[in-house]
């Protein structure tokens, strides 16, 4: 949603606010007015300004002191302040900047100059806001990655400790070894996703197209997740063409897409249900691959959002969710000039569909 920039004008003369309002008419700004520095400081949080136009010559608190106080507050020091002043000597202007002001404009105010300086300060503020959003996203991402890494690591540590017990029975020993194998596979998948996504985002990855058998690569992906599916009492079903055919893709990346879609389906499927992998050849040389599950499904308003990085659909307390797998799938398939989408399964669940052009 577009956020309309807001400008706070602090000036003891209402006529000066009227002048600013007239000069900025048509710029689609929200203008707020404070008749004194004290009132502006008391009500700053209610204005939430993106830029402040601050008069210097005011009774009680002059503009210099108001600027100092705003810039001393960590919450507001990033808001650009343009000093509006009748002072013209270089010493006076230097003093304005020394108080923390970001820019100044001389009276009488010129409309062209005012709009240019306001726009310049808004760009600076927008860059700061974007940076803060990125830093917050990175912090959330790191927390999610640490959480996702901790789960399989804890499983490995616990299973290893149990394996060291002298009285452990052979059948239990095998179960713990299987748990370690699954946990290692989860760690490897997460790390591979991060590395491959970084390359795809930076356009440093060149797809290595090779000829692969569609049926074999699908069966191989199903085989590799059988242990995880068995742990959840899920049945894996493969519906593949009887006569397989060679396709041309980056085998490692395409296989990673299949791994992510199958792992995701298993993660969100209830016990004793099915996960189905379908593959077929359509007309005009199109390959269609689908992964179907019978879980909670994806609400219609989230069916695009879940393919964005660090976005998840329905939050489940018992399920580790980092929001990278589907984002990677979308980037990888689009790098192949294909498409991926999700639709509702019947009676419940999700169907993820990949469409690729057969290059062979």
N, C-alpha and C positions, 0 to 999 in steps of 0.2 A: 504494500500500500504506500502511496506517495505521501511523504510527510511535508507539510507546508512549513517553510522556514519561518521562525519567529524572531522579531527584533524588538528589543526593549529600548525605549527612548527615555533617558533620565535627564530632565530639564525642568527648572523652576518656572519657565515661561511657557504656558500652554500654546501660545501662538507659534513658538518654535516647533512644537510637535505637529501643529497643523501644516507648517511648511514641509517638514519631513514627510508627512503623510501624503501631501500633494505630489512631491517629487518622486515618491516611490509608488505612486498610483499605477496599477496595471502590472506590477512586478510579482503579484501573487504571494505577498508576505503577510504574516499576521503581525500587526503592530500593537505593542503594549506601551503604556505611558505611566511613568512615576514622576510626581512633581518635586520630589526631593531625594537626596541620596539616602537618607535614613529610611524613608518608606521603601525605596528600591531594595535596600539590604534586608529589611524585615520581610519583604514579600518576594524575594528572588526565586524561591522554590515554586511559587505559584505561577510565575511567568515562564519558567523553563526556556530562557532565550537561547538562540543560536548565535546572535550577535548583539552587542550592546553599543548604542550611540550615547555617549556620555558628555554632557556639558561641563565645562571647567568652572565657570563663575556661578556658584550657587551659594546661598546662605547656609549657615549651620555647617554641614559637611560639604566642602568643595569637591569638584570632580577628581582632583589628585588623590584625596584621601579615600574617596569611594573606590577608586581604581585600586589603590593599595590593599584595601580590605577585601575586595573581591578576589584579587590575585593571591591573597594570603590564604584563601579558603580552598582546600584541595578539591572540593566538589565543583567549584566554579572557575578555578584558575585557567581552565582550558577554553573558556568562552572568550572569543576575540572581542576586544574593546576598542572602539574607534572614538578617540577624543575629538569633540567638536569644540573648537576654541576660536576666540577673537584674537588671541595672542599670536604674534607673528615673528618675534625674535627667535633666533636659533637656540638661544639658551632656554627660552620658555618651551620650545618644542622638544628639546632634549630632555627637559625635566618631565614632560608628559610621558615620553618613552621610558624614562627611568623609573616611573611609578609602576610600570608593567603593561602599559598600553601597547596594543599591537599596531595601531595606525592612528593617524590624526587627519582631520579635515578642517580647513579654515573657514570662518564666517566672513562674508555671507556664503551660505552653502550653494554650490553649483550642482544642478541635478545630474549632469553627466558624470561628474566626479564622484558624487555620492553613490550613485548606482554601481559604478565601477569598483569603488572601495568596499562596498557592502558585498558585492558578488565575490570579490577576492577573499574577504574574510569568511564568507560562507563556504567557499571551496576548502579553505584550511580546516574549518570546523568539520566539514563532511569527511575529509581525509582522516582526521582524528577519530571521528565516530566509526568509520570503516575499520580503522586499525584496532579500536577497542573491541569491535564485533569479532574481528579475526582472532584477537588474543583470547577472547572469551570462548570462541569456538575451539581454539587450540587447547585451552585448559580443559574444556569438557571432553574433547577427544582424547587427551592424555589420560584423564580419569577413567574413561570408558575402556581404553586399551589396557591400562593397568588392571582394571577389574577383570577384563576378559583373559588376560594373561595369568592372573592369579588363580583362577578356577582350575585350569588344567594342571598348573604347577602344583597346586595343593593336592590334586588327585595323584600326581606322580609321587610326591613326597610321602603321602599316606600309604600308597600301595608299596613303595619301597621299604618303608618301616615294617609293614606287615610281612613282607617277603624275608626280612631278616630274623623273624621269630623262628626259633628252632622247632616248634611243634606244628608249624604250618603244614597242612595236608596238600598232596600234589594237585588235587582238583581246585582247591582254593588258590594255590600258587599260580595255576594257569589263568584263573579269572583275574587275578591281580596283574599278571603280565599283559592280559588283553586290555585292562583298564589303562595301563601305562601306554600301550600302543595307541589307543584311541586319543588319549590326552596329548601325546606327541604329535599325532596327526592334526589335532585342533590347533596346536601352537604353530605348526608348520604352515597350515592354511592361512592363519591370521597374518603371519609374517610375510608370506608370499603375496597376499592381497595388498598389504601396505606397500611393498616394493614395486609390484606391477602397477598399482594405481599411481604411484609417484611418477613412474616413467610415462604412463599414458597421459597424465596431466601436463607434464612438461614437454610433450611431443618428442621425447628422446627415444621412444621405443619404435623400432621398425619391425613390422609384422613379418614373421618368417613363415611364409606360406609353403605348406607341403601337402602332398596328397595322402589322405588318411581314409580308412574305411569307416563310414558313419556308424554302422552297426557295432563294429569292434570298439570304437572309442566310447560309445554309449554303454556297452556291456562292461567295459573296464571301469567306467565311473560308478556303475551300480555295484560292482564287486567290491570296490574300495570303501563303500559306505555300509556294507552289509553288517559289519560288527556293531556299528553305532545304531543301526536300525534294530538289530536283534536285542540290544540292550534296552530298547524302548518297546519291545514286543510289536514291532511294525513289520508289515509285509511289503517287500519291494516287488513291483511288477514292471516288466519291460514289454512294451508293445512296439516292436521294431519291424521294418520291412523284411519280408522273407528273403528277398534278393537284395542284399546290401549293395551299396554303391560307393565309389571313391568320390570324396569331396576335397576341395582345396581350401584349407584354413591354416591359421597359426595353431598347430595342434596343442601346444602347451597352454596357450591362453584359452582356447575353446574348451579344453578339458577342465581348466580352472573354473570356467563359467558353469559347466555341468556340475562340478563338485560343489560350488556355492549354492546352486539352485536345489540340488538334492539335499545337501546338509541343512539348508534353510527349511525345506519341506519337512524333513525329519524332526527338526528342532520344534516346529510349531504343530506337529501332528499329535493327536491323542493316542495313547496306547491302544493296541489291537486294531488299528486302522491300516490303511494302505497309502503308499506313495508310489505314484505311477510315472514312469518315464516313457514318453511316446516320441517316435520319430517317423517322418514320412516325407516323400518327395511330391511336391506340387507341380502343377504346370508351369511353364516358363522358367524352368530351372531353379525353382525356389525350394529350399530345405526348411522344413518346419519341425521344431523340437519343442515338446511341452513337458513340464513337470507339474503333476497334479497332486494335491493333498486334500485331506478332509478335516483340516483344522478350523480355526476360528474365522479364517478368511481376512480379506483386506477391505475395509470400508471404502465406498466409491470415492469419497473426498480425499483419500490418502493414496490412491493408485498411481499417481504421478510422483507424489512427495517421497514415497519410500525409496525411489531410485536416486534421491539426492544424498550426498555424503553426510554421514552422521545423523540421518533421519531414520526414525523407526516408526512402525505402524502402531499396533496395540502393545502397550507396555505389559510384560508378564514378569512377575516377581521371580518366578522359578526358572526363567530362561535368560541366558546371557545374550545381550543385544548391543552391538556396537554400531550398527548402521553403516557398515563398509561393504558387505558382500554384494548387495544389490546394486550399489553405486558402481562397484567394480564391474559387475555384469553389464550394466548399461554402457559404460565407457568402452569395454572390450568389444561388445557386439557392434556398437556404432563405429568403432575403429575398423570393423570388417564391413562397414556400409550396410549393416543389418539393423533390425529393430527388436525391441523386447518390450513386452507389456504384461499386465496381470489382469485377469478377469475372474468373475465369481465362478466357483464350481458348484455343481448341484448334487445333493441337497445342501452341502456346505463345504467350505474350503476355498482354495485358490488354484488357479491354473496360470502358470507363467509360460508365455509363448515366445519363442525365439524364431525369427524369420531371417534366413541368410540366402544370398544369391549363390548358386553353385557355379564356381569359377572354372570347373573342369570342362 
